[in-house]
Amino acid sequence: MRSRSPFLALTAAPCLGLALAAALPAQVPDEHRAPPAPRLLLVPDRVFDGVSEAARSGWVVLVEGERIAAAG
């Protein structure tokens, strides 16, 4: 009889654990998920980006929840 490889035994359990962990978020019912963060698109006259010395005209700022998601 052939003996099983110790490598297989050492890698099979962690791989199975990762596969199960990846599938768990898909099992959460919608009523238990956090609502998406509110999104707000700001359209100011100018935006100071903190990098250049001049304010940028024509830029918009996307805010998601309490964070700036994008600007440009």
Secondary structure as the mmCIF struct_conf table of DSSP 4:
data_model
#
loop_
_struct_conf.conf_type_id
_struct_conf.id
_struct_conf.beg_label_comp_id
_struct_conf.beg_label_asym_id
_struct_conf.beg_label_seq_id
_struct_conf.end_label_comp_id
_struct_conf.end_label_asym_id
_struct_conf.end_label_seq_id
HELX_LH_PP_P HELX_LH_PP_P1 ARG A 2 SER A 5
HELX_RH_AL_P HELX_RH_AL_P1 PRO A 6 ALA A 23
HELX_RH_3T_P HELX_RH_3T_P1 LEU A 24 GLN A 27
BEND BEND1 VAL A 28 VAL A 28
HELX_RH_3T_P HELX_RH_3T_P2 ASP A 30 HIS A 32
BEND BEND2 ARG A 33 ARG A 33
HELX_LH_PP_P HELX_LH_PP_P2 ALA A 34 PRO A 38
STRN STRN1 ARG A 39 LEU A 42
BEND BEND3 ASP A 45 ASP A 45
STRN STRN2 ARG A 46 VAL A 47
BEND BEND4 GLY A 50 ALA A 54
HELX_LH_PP_P HELX_LH_PP_P3 ALA A 55 ALA A 55
STRN STRN3 ARG A 56 SER A 57
BEND BEND5 GLY A 58 GLY A 58
STRN STRN4 VAL A 61 GLU A 64
TURN_TY1_P TURN_TY1_P1 GLY A 65 GLU A 66
STRN STRN5 ARG A 67 ALA A 71
#
